[in-house]
Amino acid sequence: MLANKLEQLDERLQDSSVELTKEEVVEQFKIDGLDSADWALRKISINNKSLQEKEELFAKYEQWIKEERAKTERDNSFFEYLLTDYHARILAENPKQKSISTPNGKIQSTTRKPAIVKPEKDGLPQLIEYAEHNNFNEFVEVKKELKWTEFKKELTLTNDLKVVDSNGQVVPNVPISEGGTTFKITT
């Protein structure tokens, strides 16, 4: 009887044209003993192996695409260098010829004036120091940040789910994650 039910459920699950809701599956079948639990674990194991095979195949294709992309980028860089060099020579002869058009594409040049650019993060401390020492303090912003890791060590969660500090005062605006039981299935 149980084996027959398992076979029927197995057939319905494998039929991709049949969409079963969770409620329908639970209605038709419940884990009620070691045999049915073992069957469900075997199904999970088979599904995981199938997925692993697909992932391995995908990884092979992904590696091939990565190699092809690198080759294409290398080839394109070479041709882009040659085209840029060609256009630079044409532009030197005729500064008004900002673009060259062919049936397969276009080469365009743009000229920008020099501009001031915000330095990278590693250059900002020196710039901030310069601003502070040369009376540009209104452009220096001081940000306050809470040292959460250290501050959290001073907090306690009470039985009635209130957060209090080491002095026993309730600390407002501190979210609390709900506890609970989790289940882990391994095959």
TORKOL-4160 file (C-alpha; in steps of 0.2 Angstrom, whole numbers, padded with zeros to 4 digits, m for minus):
187
<pt num="1" X="0000" Y="0000" Z="0000"/>
<pt num="2" X="0013" Y="0013" Z="0005"/>
<pt num="3" X="0025" Y="0007" Z="m0009"/>
<pt num="4" X="0010" Y="0010" Z="m0021"/>
<pt num="5" X="0007" Y="0027" Z="m0014"/>
<pt num="6" X="0025" Y="0032" Z="m0016"/>
<pt num="7" X="0026" Y="0026" Z="m0034"/>
<pt num="8" X="0010" Y="0036" Z="m0038"/>
<pt num="9" X="0017" Y="0052" Z="m0030"/>
<pt num="10" X="0034" Y="0049" Z="m0039"/>
<pt num="11" X="0025" Y="0048" Z="m0056"/>
<pt num="12" X="0015" Y="0064" Z="m0053"/>
<pt num="13" X="0031" Y="0073" Z="m0047"/>
<pt num="14" X="0041" Y="0068" Z="m0062"/>
<pt num="15" X="0027" Y="0073" Z="m0074"/>
<pt num="16" X="0032" Y="0091" Z="m0078"/>
<pt num="17" X="0015" Y="0095" Z="m0085"/>
<pt num="18" X="0006" Y="0092" Z="m0069"/>
<pt num="19" X="0008" Y="0107" Z="m0057"/>
<pt num="20" X="0005" Y="0101" Z="m0039"/>
<pt num="21" X="0003" Y="0113" Z="m0025"/>
<pt num="22" X="0010" Y="0110" Z="m0008"/>
<pt num="23" X="m0007" Y="0107" Z="m0001"/>
<pt num="24" X="m0011" Y="0094" Z="m0014"/>
<pt num="25" X="0005" Y="0085" Z="m0010"/>
<pt num="26" X="0003" Y="0086" Z="0008"/>
<pt num="27" X="m0015" Y="0080" Z="0006"/>
<pt num="28" X="m0010" Y="0065" Z="m0004"/>
<pt num="29" X="0006" Y="0060" Z="0006"/>
<pt num="30" X="0013" Y="0062" Z="0023"/>
<pt num="31" X="0029" Y="0056" Z="0031"/>
<pt num="32" X="0022" Y="0044" Z="0044"/>
<pt num="33" X="0037" Y="0032" Z="0046"/>
<pt num="34" X="0055" Y="0027" Z="0043"/>
<pt num="35" X="0050" Y="0020" Z="0025"/>
<pt num="36" X="0042" Y="0036" Z="0019"/>
<pt num="37" X="0055" Y="0047" Z="0027"/>
<pt num="38" X="0069" Y="0036" Z="0019"/>
<pt num="39" X="0060" Y="0038" Z="0002"/>
<pt num="40" X="0059" Y="0057" Z="0004"/>
<pt num="41" X="0077" Y="0058" Z="0008"/>
<pt num="42" X="0081" Y="0047" Z="m0007"/>
<pt num="43" X="0071" Y="0059" Z="m0018"/>
<pt num="44" X="0081" Y="0074" Z="m0011"/>
<pt num="45" X="0097" Y="0065" Z="m0014"/>
<pt num="46" X="0093" Y="0061" Z="m0032"/>
<pt num="47" X="0087" Y="0079" Z="m0035"/>
<pt num="48" X="0104" Y="0085" Z="m0028"/>
<pt num="49" X="0114" Y="0073" Z="m0038"/>
<pt num="50" X="0104" Y="0079" Z="m0054"/>
<pt num="51" X="0107" Y="0097" Z="m0050"/>
<pt num="52" X="0126" Y="0094" Z="m0047"/>
<pt num="53" X="0127" Y="0086" Z="m0064"/>
<pt num="54" X="0119" Y="0101" Z="m0072"/>
<pt num="55" X="0130" Y="0113" Z="m0062"/>
<pt num="56" X="0146" Y="0103" Z="m0068"/>
<pt num="57" X="0140" Y="0104" Z="m0086"/>
<pt num="58" X="0136" Y="0122" Z="m0084"/>
<pt num="59" X="0154" Y="0125" Z="m0076"/>
<pt num="60" X="0162" Y="0117" Z="m0092"/>
<pt num="61" X="0152" Y="0129" Z="m0103"/>
<pt num="62" X="0155" Y="0144" Z="m0092"/>
<pt num="63" X="0174" Y="0140" Z="m0093"/>
<pt num="64" X="0173" Y="0139" Z="m0112"/>
<pt num="65" X="0164" Y="0155" Z="m0113"/>
<pt num="66" X="0177" Y="0163" Z="m0102"/>
<pt num="67" X="0191" Y="0158" Z="m0113"/>
<pt num="68" X="0182" Y="0163" Z="m0129"/>
<pt num="69" X="0178" Y="0180" Z="m0121"/>
<pt num="70" X="0196" Y="0183" Z="m0116"/>
<pt num="71" X="0201" Y="0178" Z="m0134"/>
<pt num="72" X="0188" Y="0190" Z="m0141"/>
<pt num="73" X="0194" Y="0204" Z="m0130"/>
<pt num="74" X="0212" Y="0201" Z="m0134"/>
<pt num="75" X="0208" Y="0201" Z="m0153"/>
<pt num="76" X="0197" Y="0217" Z="m0152"/>
<pt num="77" X="0210" Y="0226" Z="m0141"/>
<pt num="78" X="0222" Y="0223" Z="m0155"/>
<pt num="79" X="0211" Y="0230" Z="m0169"/>
<pt num="80" X="0205" Y="0244" Z="m0158"/>
<pt num="81" X="0223" Y="0249" Z="m0156"/>
<pt num="82" X="0226" Y="0249" Z="m0175"/>
<pt num="83" X="0210" Y="0259" Z="m0178"/>
<pt num="84" X="0214" Y="0272" Z="m0164"/>
<pt num="85" X="0232" Y="0274" Z="m0172"/>
<pt num="86" X="0225" Y="0276" Z="m0189"/>
<pt num="87" X="0212" Y="0289" Z="m0183"/>
<pt num="88" X="0225" Y="0299" Z="m0174"/>
<pt num="89" X="0235" Y="0300" Z="m0190"/>
<pt num="90" X="0220" Y="0306" Z="m0200"/>
<pt num="91" X="0216" Y="0318" Z="m0186"/>
<pt num="92" X="0233" Y="0325" Z="m0186"/>
<pt num="93" X="0232" Y="0329" Z="m0205"/>
<pt num="94" X="0214" Y="0335" Z="m0203"/>
<pt num="95" X="0209" Y="0341" Z="m0186"/>
<pt num="96" X="0190" Y="0343" Z="m0192"/>
<pt num="97" X="0188" Y="0325" Z="m0196"/>
<pt num="98" X="0182" Y="0319" Z="m0179"/>
<pt num="99" X="0174" Y="0303" Z="m0186"/>
<pt num="100" X="0177" Y="0290" Z="m0199"/>
<pt num="101" X="0163" Y="0280" Z="m0206"/>
<pt num="102" X="0163" Y="0263" Z="m0215"/>
<pt num="103" X="0150" Y="0250" Z="m0219"/>
<pt num="104" X="0155" Y="0240" Z="m0204"/>
<pt num="105" X="0156" Y="0254" Z="m0191"/>
<pt num="106" X="0162" Y="0271" Z="m0185"/>
<pt num="107" X="0177" Y="0278" Z="m0177"/>
<pt num="108" X="0174" Y="0293" Z="m0167"/>
<pt num="109" X="0185" Y="0305" Z="m0157"/>
<pt num="110" X="0181" Y="0317" Z="m0144"/>
<pt num="111" X="0192" Y="0330" Z="m0136"/>
<pt num="112" X="0189" Y="0335" Z="m0118"/>
<pt num="113" X="0196" Y="0350" Z="m0109"/>
<pt num="114" X="0206" Y="0346" Z="m0093"/>
<pt num="115" X="0195" Y="0346" Z="m0077"/>
<pt num="116" X="0197" Y="0344" Z="m0058"/>
<pt num="117" X="0192" Y="0326" Z="m0053"/>
<pt num="118" X="0188" Y="0320" Z="m0035"/>
<pt num="119" X="0203" Y="0310" Z="m0029"/>
<pt num="120" X="0201" Y="0292" Z="m0024"/>
<pt num="121" X="0198" Y="0287" Z="m0006"/>
<pt num="122" X="0217" Y="0285" Z="m0002"/>
<pt num="123" X="0220" Y="0303" Z="m0008"/>
<pt num="124" X="0206" Y="0311" Z="0003"/>
<pt num="125" X="0215" Y="0312" Z="0020"/>
<pt num="126" X="0229" Y="0323" Z="0012"/>
<pt num="127" X="0216" Y="0334" Z="0004"/>
<pt num="128" X="0206" Y="0335" Z="0020"/>
<pt num="129" X="0221" Y="0340" Z="0030"/>
<pt num="130" X="0225" Y="0353" Z="0017"/>
<pt num="131" X="0208" Y="0360" Z="0018"/>
<pt num="132" X="0209" Y="0361" Z="0037"/>
<pt num="133" X="0226" Y="0369" Z="0037"/>
<pt num="134" X="0221" Y="0382" Z="0024"/>
<pt num="135" X="0205" Y="0389" Z="0031"/>
<pt num="136" X="0193" Y="0378" Z="0021"/>
<pt num="137" X="0185" Y="0370" Z="0036"/>
<pt num="138" X="0167" Y="0373" Z="0029"/>
<pt num="139" X="0171" Y="0360" Z="0016"/>
<pt num="140" X="0176" Y="0347" Z="0029"/>
<pt num="141" X="0162" Y="0336" Z="0035"/>
<pt num="142" X="0163" Y="0326" Z="0051"/>
<pt num="143" X="0152" Y="0310" Z="0052"/>
<pt num="144" X="0147" Y="0302" Z="0068"/>
<pt num="145" X="0146" Y="0283" Z="0067"/>
<pt num="146" X="0141" Y="0271" Z="0081"/>
<pt num="147" X="0154" Y="0257" Z="0085"/>
<pt num="148" X="0140" Y="0244" Z="0084"/>
<pt num="149" X="0151" Y="0229" Z="0088"/>
<pt num="150" X="0158" Y="0237" Z="0104"/>
<pt num="151" X="0141" Y="0245" Z="0109"/>
<pt num="152" X="0132" Y="0228" Z="0107"/>
<pt num="153" X="0143" Y="0221" Z="0121"/>
<pt num="154" X="0135" Y="0233" Z="0133"/>
<pt num="155" X="0117" Y="0228" Z="0128"/>
<pt num="156" X="0106" Y="0214" Z="0136"/>
<pt num="157" X="0090" Y="0207" Z="0130"/>
<pt num="158" X="0077" Y="0205" Z="0145"/>
<pt num="159" X="0065" Y="0191" Z="0146"/>
<pt num="160" X="0051" Y="0203" Z="0141"/>
<pt num="161" X="0061" Y="0207" Z="0125"/>
<pt num="162" X="0067" Y="0224" Z="0129"/>
<pt num="163" X="0085" Y="0230" Z="0126"/>
<pt num="164" X="0094" Y="0237" Z="0141"/>
<pt num="165" X="0111" Y="0245" Z="0143"/>
<pt num="166" X="0124" Y="0240" Z="0156"/>
<pt num="167" X="0116" Y="0253" Z="0168"/>
<pt num="168" X="0099" Y="0245" Z="0166"/>
<pt num="169" X="0091" Y="0258" Z="0155"/>
<pt num="170" X="0080" Y="0254" Z="0141"/>
<pt num="171" X="0088" Y="0257" Z="0124"/>
<pt num="172" X="0076" Y="0263" Z="0111"/>
<pt num="173" X="0076" Y="0259" Z="0092"/>
<pt num="174" X="0086" Y="0243" Z="0093"/>
<pt num="175" X="0078" Y="0230" Z="0082"/>
<pt num="176" X="0076" Y="0212" Z="0089"/>
<pt num="177" X="0077" Y="0196" Z="0078"/>
<pt num="178" X="0065" Y="0183" Z="0083"/>
<pt num="179" X="0072" Y="0167" Z="0088"/>
<pt num="180" X="0065" Y="0150" Z="0083"/>
<pt num="181" X="0069" Y="0132" Z="0078"/>
<pt num="182" X="0076" Y="0128" Z="0061"/>
<pt num="183" X="0078" Y="0111" Z="0053"/>
<pt num="184" X="0092" Y="0105" Z="0042"/>
<pt num="185" X="0091" Y="0090" Z="0030"/>
<pt num="186" X="0107" Y="0082" Z="0024"/>
<pt num="187" X="0108" Y="0067" Z="0012"/>
